[in-house]
Amino acid sequence: MEFEQGLLYHVDGLLRDEAWGDFIISRIPESVRCQLNEKAQKNMLFASNSELRFVMEEETVTIVLRRLPVSGQIRSAGILEVFSGDYQGSYEISPGVVGVGETEITIHRQDWSHISCFPRNPGGFAPQVTRVLLPYDWGCAIREIRGSLRPPRPEEMPEKRLLFYGSSITHGGNASVPSRTYAFQTAWELGYDLINLGSAGSAFMDQAMAEYIAGLKDWDATVFELGVNVLEEWTDRQLYDRAYQWIDTVKRAQPEKPVFVTDFYYNHYDLEENGKSDAFRKKIKECTAVLEKKYDRLYYRNGTQIMGTFRGLSSDGLHPSDAGHTMIAQNLSNFMRAHGL
């Protein structure tokens, strides 16, 4: 959606905060968000791979942002990045810090002449498009943009979009910055724009979310990372039934589009002797295999074939490190390329 001559990408709702006079960013429409499980309702207000995009028409642009109030061990500052098209911003403009009070981020226009000489990445961005990658890990509000700018034109951005749904790992968990999330890296590798509907600790495959994704017309392929958030909550039969309904809802609505299904990547649950991790993975594989007989362009990959080593984990033993996110992105994108992307 457009906001003060910029483009808020992967934003489908703005909630007015009267106390601050700004707008809380939501990744999905309010009519959908209110139908999700309670935790997912909150998490859809996290700006996971949401961006502010614009083309600068003068030397500086200032953005006024705010991190939503934090509690517990959530850090009071979030990290944003600034890209010029597909190119990570140099140290003069990136990264930036957004605090829980109003934060002004001033971006100085850079000389694009060098990167403009390079061939444009297939499916990539034009170098003049400034992309502000908002902090992925928490909620963010925007108040205003100051400066002369315009929204990017369609031909300055990727033509195709890759949609992700999954747990906190898909959301980006423990990546140091937004561009290190495996969803971002996978989309970049394949030359797609990114829609990230990861939902930390709450990817319960709500039917309202399945119907929302099924009804969206602006994605060209999708990745579903399923199961880890219900490992301690559901039986393997409950997982099978819900995953079957989820995948079937999306494929029935858009049978021509490729859907890639995985379960969960290697983590500390694999050290337990009860075998539940493998049992859950088996159920995701089984339900996908049944649906493969009904639909074309549906593909399954075991999560441990995408990241199957403790070396890709961060210190909590569950979420990937930056290195782990890169492992996932490389192996997943190779698998997707092998199936026509």
C-alpha positions, 0 to 999 in steps of 0.5 A, a space after each residue: 500500500 502507498 504511504 506518503 509517496 512511499 510504498 509499504 510492501 507486505 503491509 495489508 493494514 495500518 492500525 492508528 495509535 491515537 496515543 502516539 499519532 502513528 500507524 501500527 503495521 500489520 501484515 494481513 487485513 484486520 478481518 483475517 487477523 481477528 480470526 486467528 489464534 490469539 498469539 498469531 493475532 499479535 504476531 501478525 503485527 510483527 513486521 517480518 520482511 515488511 519493507 518501506 520502498 521509494 525512489 529518492 528525488 532529493 538528497 535525504 529522506 527521513 522516516 519516523 518509526 517506533 518499536 512497539 512496547 516490549 516486555 520480558 526478554 524482548 530487546 527494546 531496540 530493533 535493527 533495520 537495514 537499507 538496501 539500494 535495489 538488491 544491494 545491501 546498503 554500505 555503512 553510511 546508510 545501514 543498518 539502523 536502530 529503531 527504539 521504543 520511542 519515536 526514532 528518526 532514520 535519515 537516509 542519504 542518497 548514494 551514487 548509484 552509477 557503479 551498481 547501475 553498470 552491473 547487469 540487473 539480477 534476473 527478477 531483481 530490483 532496480 538499483 535506484 529503489 531504496 528499500 528499508 527492511 523493517 525490524 522483523 522480530 517485533 511490531 513497528 509503527 510508522 508516523 511520517 516520511 519527510 523528503 521528496 520521493 516517489 513509489 517504485 514503478 512495477 518494472 523496478 521491482 520483481 515480477 513474481 512473488 514467493 509466499 512463506 508460512 511457518 513457525 518462528 523459524 520462517 518468521 526469521 527467528 534468531 537471524 541477526 538482521 532481516 536480510 539473513 532470514 532464510 525466507 529473504 535469502 531464498 526469495 533473493 536466490 530465486 529472483 522473487 519478491 517475498 511475502 512472509 507470513 511466518 508466525 512465531 510460536 503460533 503457526 497452528 494452520 488456522 483455517 482463516 489463514 489458509 483461506 486468506 492465502 488461497 484467495 490471494 492472487 499476487 503470489 506465484 509459489 509458496 513454501 509451507 513449513 509445518 509442525 514444529 509449533 504443535 509438537 508439544 500440543 497435538 497428536 500426530 493424527 491431529 497434525 495430519 488432519 490439520 495439515 491435510 486441510 491446510 494444503 488442500 484449501 490452498 491447492 484447491 483454490 490455486 491448483 496451477 501454482 507450485 506448493 512446497 511443503 516441509 516440516 521442521 529442521 534439525 533441533 533439540 527435539 531430535 535428541 529426545 528418545 520418544 521419536 515424536 519429531 520423526 513421527 510428526 515429520 512422517 505425518 506431514 510426508 504422508 498427507 502431502 503424498 496423498 494430496 500429490 495424487 490429487 494435485 500437480 505441482 505439490 512437493 514435499 521435502 523432509 526438514 532434515 534434508 534442508 538443514 540436518 545438523 546442529 551446526 546450523 543452530 543458534 544457542 537456544 538449540 531450536 532456531 537457526 543461526 545466520 549460518 543455519 538460515 543460509 544453509 536452509 536457503 541454499 538447500 531449499 532454493 536448490 530443491 525448488 529449482 529442481 522442480 521448475 522455479 
